[in-house]
Each structure stands twice: as structure tokens, then as C-alpha cells.
């Protein structure tokens, strides 16, 4: 996995290192809806299928519907996100 992860209450805290190789950040889809909050990160981008990438900003919240292809694009610092899975 291109990240480290731990649980905090009912959320996942996921950290992507600034040293991660871009090739590890692959297109993928998840089995359930997710609400993702950006905790920290400089220069990282999010891209959903058939859309242009958007820069992620601290405090930004994204809704990612299940089975939607998406990826993150490496930035300048580490990236920390908080994920709430909706089952």
C-alpha cells in the first residue's frame, strides 16, 4: 500500500508519504461510498474518472461514490486524509 493507516473512532486516518513513488498511486475504486476530509497536504491533487484533477486543500471535503474510479496525484509534502466509509 502506498500509505499508512490507523483508525480513530469510526474513521480511517490515512497518510501518504512525500517519498511515495507516483507509480504507486494507481487508479482504483472502492466498495462503498466515502467522505474524505483533507487534514494536511501541499500540492496534492484528486482526480475522478473523466474529470480534470483538482488541487486538495486543508479542510476540503470530498464525496466519492462507490465504484467510482479515482486516484490521488503526488504533491510536495505528505498528505493526511480522514475517511468515513458509508456502508
N, C-alpha and C positions, 0 to 999 in steps of 0.2 A: 504494500500500500504506500502511496506517495505522501502519507500524512500520519500523524499520531493522533490518538483519540482517547477521551475519557468521558464518563458520564457525570452529569451534575443534575440532580433531581430527575426530571423527565426529559432532559435534553442531552445531546451529544456535543461536546466541545472538541472541535477538530482543528488541528494546527498543521499547516503546510510550511515546511522549512524554506528559507530563502535559497537553500542549496539544492532543492529538488530539481531534477532534470525535467525540462519541458516535455520530453517524450513520455514521461510517466503520467502526465496529466491528460489522460485519454478521454474521448467521448464516451459517455455511459448513460444509463438510465436507471432509475430507482424503482423499487416495487411499491412504494407508497408516496403520497403527497408529502412535501416537505416545506416548512417555513424556515428560511435561513437568514440569520442576522449576522452582519459583519461586525466583529468585535474590534479587529485591528488588521491593517494591511495597507501597503503603499504600492500603487501601480498595478495591482491585480485586476483581471477582467473576468467577467462571466459571459458565456455565450450559449444560447439555446439554439436548437436546430432551426435553420432557415432564418436566423436573425443575426444582426451585426453584434459584435462584442460590446459590452458596456463596462465602464470602469466601476469598480466596487469602492464604496466609501464607508467609513466608520459609521455605524448606526443604521445603515441601509438594510431594509428587509426585503427579501425575495420570496415569492411563492413559486415552487417548482412542482408542477403536476406530475403524478406518477407516469412512468413510461415515456417521459419527455427526454430526448437525447440532449445532453448538455455537457459542458466542460468548464474548467477554470483555466485561465491563461496566466502564466507566471508573471509576478511583479518584482518589485525591488526589495521588499522586506519579507518577513514571514507573514502568513495570512492566518488569522484565527476567526473561525465562524462558530456560531451556536446553531444547532439544528434541532428542530422539533418535527418528529415524524407523526403524520396524521394517518392512522390506520383505519 
